[in-house]
Amino acid sequence: MTLLDFVLEQASALGWSFVLVFLRVGAAVSVMPGFGERSIPMRYKLMLAAALTVAVGASNPALPPIQSGVAGLAWPIVSETAVGLLLGLMLRLFILAMQTAGSIAAQSTSLAQIAGGAFPEPLPAIGHILSLAALTLLMITGFHVKTVLFLTLSYDLFPAGSMPDPQIVGQWGTALVGRAFALAFQLAAPFLLLSLAYNLVLGAINRAMPQLMVAFVGAPVITWGSLAVLLLVAPMLLSVWAGQVDAFLANPVAGAR
């Protein structure tokens, strides 16, 4: 083997390794929170995916060698893309949990139509505020480093070149969806308690003074109370949410069985 043949062989192996890692990383980046938002231009996502690919590839994950033929090339490409999308969507569930919590809180208060429109999704005001704050907190707490570690760990969970077991993925996905809805209800609990107390007091006043238009009296109270509760509990809600995200990134399969 000549030196030129050796260089070409090594370059081919390196390029194949980069492509395989890029497929998983790029698919995950396209849908994960923060990096995969619609407001980020596609060229920025591509550059970010390439940078993360270099970082993840530096850990030298176990990758299948390049195969000859269409089938030998297509199977690793399809499997790595599917794994990347799966990982990104599982992380996206945490943003959906925050958005669901905002929707629950808005439906129980009168803040549903204030300052909407900041996100492409039709969210109420509390959902916009909490989701934007969650994304900001995520990015300023080193999410890019956590993403590299998470994607590196994913090669132990889903070996490169093999399609994930549908039964395991189904159990994992069901557990994470349930966890996301439980987290959403937990985050919205202060607003639900405020709404319950407000409606009980309003009902008692209405029974005592039927001639009084209690809705006009109570509307400013629930609006002010909702804003006050949002101001007081938002730091705690974001801290709980960030802790759940960090726990998932550190151990993605915890509670999945």
Residue pairs with C-beta under 8 A, 6 or more apart in sequence:
1 9
12 66
13 65
13 66
16 63
16 65
16 66
17 57
17 63
18 53
18 57
19 77
20 63
20 64
20 76
20 77
20 80
20 160
20 161
21 53
21 56
21 57
21 61
21 63
22 49
22 50
22 53
23 77
23 80
23 81
23 84
24 56
24 80
24 81
24 83
24 84
24 87
24 151
24 154
24 160
25 49
25 52
25 53
25 56
25 84
25 151
26 46
26 49
26 53
26 84
27 80
27 81
27 82
27 83
27 84
27 85
27 88
28 84
28 85
28 87
28 88
28 91
28 147
28 151
29 35
29 36
29 45
29 48
29 49
29 52
29 88
30 36
30 45
30 49
30 85
30 88
31 85
31 88
31 89
31 92
32 87
32 88
32 91
32 92
32 147
33 91
33 92
33 94
33 95
33 134
33 135
33 138
34 135
34 138
34 139
34 143
35 45
35 48
35 147
36 45
36 88
36 92
37 135
38 120
39 120
52 144
52 147
52 148
52 151
55 148
56 148
56 151
56 152
59 152
61 152
61 155
61 160
62 155
62 159
62 160
63 160
63 161
64 76
64 160
64 161
66 72
66 73
67 73
67 76
75 161
76 160
76 161
78 163
79 160
79 161
79 162
79 163
79 164
80 160
80 161
82 163
82 164
83 154
83 158
83 164
86 158
86 164
86 169
87 150
87 151
87 154
90 172
90 173
90 176
90 248
90 252
91 150
91 245
91 248
91 249
93 176
93 177
93 179
93 180
94 180
94 183
94 241
94 244
94 245
94 248
95 131
95 134
95 135
96 180
97 180
97 181
97 183
97 184
97 187
97 241
98 127
98 130
98 131
98 134
98 184
98 187
98 241
99 121
99 123
99 127
99 130
99 131
100 127
100 180
100 181
100 184
100 188
101 127
101 130
101 183
101 184
101 185
101 186
101 187
101 188
101 237
102 123
102 124
102 125
102 126
102 127
102 128
102 129
102 130
102 131
102 188
103 123
103 124
103 126
103 127
104 184
104 185
104 188
104 191
104 192
105 111
105 126
105 127
105 188
105 191
105 192
105 226
105 230
106 112
106 124
106 125
106 126
106 127
107 124
108 188
108 191
108 192
108 194
108 195
109 126
109 191
109 194
109 195
109 222
109 223
109 225
109 226
110 219
110 222
110 223
110 226
111 124
111 125
111 126
111 223
111 226
111 227
111 230
112 124
112 125
112 126
113 124
113 125
114 125
115 125
115 128
115 129
116 122
116 123
116 124
116 125
116 128
117 128
118 128
118 132
119 127
119 128
119 131
119 132
123 131
126 191
126 226
126 230
129 230
129 234
130 187
130 234
130 237
130 238
133 234
133 238
134 238
134 241
134 242
137 238
137 241
137 242
138 242
138 245
141 242
146 246
146 249
147 249
149 249
150 249
150 252
153 252
154 252
157 252
157 253
158 164
171 256
171 257
172 253
172 256
175 255
175 256
175 257
176 248
176 256
179 244
179 255
183 240
183 241
183 244
186 240
187 237
187 240
187 241
190 229
190 233
190 237
191 226
191 229
191 230
194 222
194 225
194 226
194 229
195 222
198 218
198 221
198 222
198 225
201 218
202 214
202 215
202 218
205 212
205 214
205 217
205 218
206 212
206 214
247 254
248 254
